Amino acid sequence: GAGVSQTPSNKVTEKGKYVELRCDPISGHTALYWYRQSLGQGPEFLIYFQGTGAADDSGLPNDRFFAVRPEGSVSTLKIQRTERGDSAVYLCASWTGEEETQYFGPGTRLLVL
Amino acid sequence: KNQVEQSPQSLIILEGKNCTLQCNYTVSPFSNLRWYKQDTGRGPVSLTIMTFSENTKSNGRYTATLDADTKQSSLHITASQLSDSASYICVVSDRSGTYKYIFGTGTRLKVLA
């Protein structure tokens, strides 16, 4: 595709439920980032993948959050036992690893009721 | 602690006027600084990128400056248009090996007709 895509665009869930957010990076981009953006704030780093492996997951807030990228392309961010404080926009970005620009997807707006 | 601070938090100007947004950072080691534009409900889009040795970069009506000694950057928008209404986010990349982005909280610009 022409850019980074994320699905779903919006997700409403109930407290305690499990959610999965998907990111399709630009084809050929080896690096993939997940960010979380709360209302009125800048994006906050969650996790970075280089290929299939998580090179840096220091931004994941707790063990309810987990992300995978099994084939080095599509990535899934998984949130267990969702809490109201998890409500935010979750942004994905991909990068070639050479050109120093990350390309962002439109985000998934998660609302936990 | 690595931080990026932006001012003002929000700004309203009339169409056709110029404005300047400010960014101060305390990121070390420093790799580069970007300005992103984020329209409501969309992912951030890169406007400019500057490395340590560059002190100005233009992209159409957008001109960014960087003073690496004082760790300050500005984004000047000339002859504003209604479509400039967006959040403008200053992003600093460190050279820690993962090209982690540190985001400012953004300046929300509203251009009025």
Boltz contact constraints between the chains, C-beta under 6 A:
constraints:
  - contact:
      token1: [A, 41]
      token2: [B, 105]
      max_distance: 6.0
  - contact:
      token1: [A, 42]
      token2: [B, 89]
      max_distance: 6.0
  - contact:
      token1: [A, 42]
      token2: [B, 103]
      max_distance: 6.0
  - contact:
      token1: [A, 42]
      token2: [B, 104]
      max_distance: 6.0
  - contact:
      token1: [A, 42]
      token2: [B, 105]
      max_distance: 6.0
  - contact:
      token1: [A, 42]
      token2: [B, 106]
      max_distance: 6.0
  - contact:
      token1: [A, 43]
      token2: [B, 103]
      max_distance: 6.0
  - contact:
      token1: [A, 45]
      token2: [B, 100]
      max_distance: 6.0
  - contact:
      token1: [A, 48]
      token2: [B, 98]
      max_distance: 6.0
  - contact:
      token1: [A, 55]
      token2: [B, 98]
      max_distance: 6.0
  - contact:
      token1: [A, 56]
      token2: [B, 98]
      max_distance: 6.0
  - contact:
      token1: [A, 91]
      token2: [B, 43]
      max_distance: 6.0
  - contact:
      token1: [A, 101]
      token2: [B, 46]
      max_distance: 6.0
  - contact:
      token1: [A, 104]
      token2: [B, 43]
      max_distance: 6.0
  - contact:
      token1: [A, 104]
      token2: [B, 44]
      max_distance: 6.0
  - contact:
      token1: [A, 105]
      token2: [B, 43]
      max_distance: 6.0
  - contact:
      token1: [A, 106]
      token2: [B, 42]
      max_distance: 6.0
  - contact:
      token1: [A, 106]
      token2: [B, 43]
      max_distance: 6.0
  - contact:
      token1: [A, 107]
      token2: [B, 43]
      max_distance: 6.0
